[in-house]
Amino acid sequence: MLIDLSGRTALITGSTAGIGFEIASVLHASGANIIFNGLTSKDVDAAIKRFDKNKRVRGVVADVGTLNGCQKIISSIPAVDILINNVGIFNAQPLFEIPDSEWERFFAVNVMSGVRLSRHYIPKMVTQGWGRTVFISSVAAIQIPPDRVHYGMTKTAQLAVARGFAEAVSSSGVTINSVIPGPTLSEGAETYIKQMFPDLSTEDASQKFIQKERPTSLLGRMTSVKEVANMVVYLCSYGASATNGSALRVDGGVLRGLL
């Protein structure tokens, strides 16, 4: 399928590295104008420079895990055609040791960022009769990790929020979907698995991690950021108009349930 998004503008939150950056790259290759978002000018500028001097790329420095940060983006970028709610935080912590502040922080960053930006941008998409919004969730939404319950809670919430927005604007030409990546070899994940298996190459460490920690994987390795990005960009395409209110897996077959 040839995906051409020429003339469309895409905002990707948390997009200076990892899955977010790769989504921006593939959307850019499909012709879209890209708005990067990150916490620091250094990170945003570095992401933009990776595209040389292309005029279809710009950035906004803002912490979308806060109301002020979302308002800053909205003030700078009043409307977009494509919104990718990608920003997210995670860590491992025993359930009974997670304080209120961490529950609230995770919910603010992983859920409320998408709620606030979707609440602003989706009605504008409806007005123009076309738009795409994608929430980047996780297999943790369905298979809650016992050492990351607060993270899994936010990822489950994203699925509910995305479905709710989709139902609120049905028959409008605007689609809202979620993507569920499995273990993905981003920069952060690569560092993590190399700490687990310091004597192995990245490729071998990735396979070892899957064998040990995710034995139900049908892929037999970690998913690449490009593979996740390809699914996201498909959902942003004109050809994906009949996929709406859905949660699509890019998990390498880690999840065993059929639904």
SULUR-V637190 format. One record per helix or strand of 2 or more residues. SS is the DSSP state (A for helix, B for strand). FROM is the first residue (numbers start at 0). LEN is the number of residues. If there is no record, write none. Layout:
ss: <SS	SS>
from: <FROM	FROM>
len: <LEN	LEN>
//
This chain:
ss: <B	A	B	A	B	A	B	A	A	B	A	A	B	A	A	A	A	B>
from: <8	17	32	40	56	66	81	94	99	130	138	148	173	186	201	224	237	246>
len: <4	12	6	9	5	10	4	3	29	6	3	20	8	10	12	12	3	4>
//
